[in-house]
Amino acid sequence: MEQTFIKINPADTVVVCLQQKKKGDIIEIDGKAVTLNQDTPAGHKVLITDTPKGVDIIKYGYPIGHAREDLKAGDWVNENNLKTNLSGTLEYTYNPVKETLAIKDDKRTFKGYVRKNGEVGTRNEIWIVPTVGCVNGIAEKLAENLRRETGCNGVDDIYAWHHNYGCSQLSGDHENTRAVLRDITLHPNAGGVLVLGLGCENNQPELFEQLLGDYDKDRIKFLVTQKIDGDEIEAGMEILRGLYATAKEDKREDVSVSKLRVGLKCGGSDGFSGITANPLVGEFSDWIVAQGGTSILTEVPEMFGAETILMNRCETPELFDKTVSMVNDFKEYFLSHGEPVGENPSPGNKAGGISTLEDKALGCTQKCGRAPVSGVLKYGERLTTNGLNLLSAPGNDLVASTALASAGCQIVLFTTGRGTPFGTFVPTMKIATNPTLAARKPNWIDFNAGQLIEGKTMQELVPEFIDKILAVASGEKARNETNNYREISIFKNGVTL
């Protein structure tokens, strides 16, 4: 008989409906019959045991909040009758949990571009990086001119990464902008970069150049437009033609998957996210870590309620302390703006079956599998350690995806139950949590994890998923690239002058 609901963990006091259920429908669970008290949409939760007001409701084996009122078995559990347990900052105790992953080294490769410093790109593109938003128009015109002149023959794409910053910012915001623009400039997916400045901005081109360190001067060039007499477009085109001539000679070669760095992100989540797409991505994350590669989990606010799981997977007490600081610092950020810590699920999340931040977090963190945490990064920092890393960034889709790519990820895996078209400056693969979305939006979706609720097993689907990711790493375009939906967004917190 077709399964119409799932109990994720034996300790759970709710089940998740895999299909729309009607009032009066009966669920047979744990040897008893539970009659539904309301119509319940697919992806949403049904209580399977009477729960008094104030008592925790369990999903994924952990509390996702407490009952706002006395609830009966068969009740539809949603944001109206479930309240978060989250509040302010907490003290945490390190209780390390070490799990051995029995995953063999498959000796897989992908076809990438090996750079002079040993880093590997999944793309070979020409990028124009403005130091300040004032030159966005010039940057876009240069990219358009080079695209028209060359047809992108011999390179994967030509892009200007416009943004609104680089001036009129103070302290932390200014440094965040500089760090992200540095990271983009040094990213191995670029075969050539023109850093385009104005001249009078806070993000002074000469100081920004120092921030790059020992960079490849054959691949990264600078142009300060206020210093050009006459036509800055022709001056820029002359530099870009040289960069293009160099980059178009680059060839893909077989590279070990240990060089692959993959960002983990979710957005427009639904009640299936923690059942299909996020666990599937978690299996891939464990696999790539076992191959010597790297995955990065971010969206710190979407760790609230599941943070202790990650903290206890830290390899060392020092990493535990960094994770505690990352979580509590983000909570302080919320509180300093007068915002509650637990109010995160969006209207789309709630419509899809996610009722509290704990509900969202326990599903969200499944994207990083079970591997130990090997590194913890601040916003704007670049990767230095292989394995599973945690990165400080908000849940906002554009900001978080940009942060993952800036840290050094050559691909971002983005799970979604509601659908989203956007992509950041590296391939941003969309993994659908349910088959309905995959069927409705094939122009957005790269992979259908909803097959897991149609009868396909995780064991069957994981090899197919790995093959798809390695194909994109080797040059197959992600949907966001095919659609030309690509942009960057930089985290902002403080004053604009």
PyMOL commands that set and color helices and strands:
alter all, ss='L'
color gray80, all
select helices_A, chain A and resi 133-150+171-185+205-211+225-227+232-247+257-259+277-290+300-303+307-311+317-336+347-352+357-368+397-407+435-440+449-453+458-473+479-482
alter helices_A, ss='H'
color red, helices_A
select strands_A, chain A and resi 5-6+14-17+26-29+32-35+45-47+56-59+62-67+76-77+82-83+109-114+120-121+125-130+157-160+190-197+220-224+253-256+261-266+294-297+373-377+387-391+411-416+428-432+447-448
alter strands_A, ss='S'
color yellow, strands_A
deselect
rebuild
show_as cartoon
